[in-house]
């Protein structure tokens, strides 16, 4: 973990230890990534395993953290442009809400590394 990134001291205390099922899913995901990169189309997950992975907490890593930061900054910049240029209205509120949704969905794509149903 990078020491230059501030983290609340109690975050690690609240994280549950990795259980056997999470470890098995992580290993299958890694195997899927290797087969996917090699052009193989072998399905390694059941729908239930994919669903479990979709709803598992994916902590940021040294690799994903800068990607999350870039997405978040771009979304914030766009939201600021919307606020500066659109009159206060339901449409402006909806635009901001959709920017937030897009940011969260983009971050999920990064965290899940292409995994989907």
Secondary structure, DSSP 8 states (H G I E B T S, - for coil): --TTS---TTHHHHS----HHHHHHHHHHHHHHHHHHTT-------HHHHHHHHTS-----HHHHHHHHHHHHHHHHHHHHHHHHS-SSHHHHHHHHHHHHHHHHHHHHHHHTT---
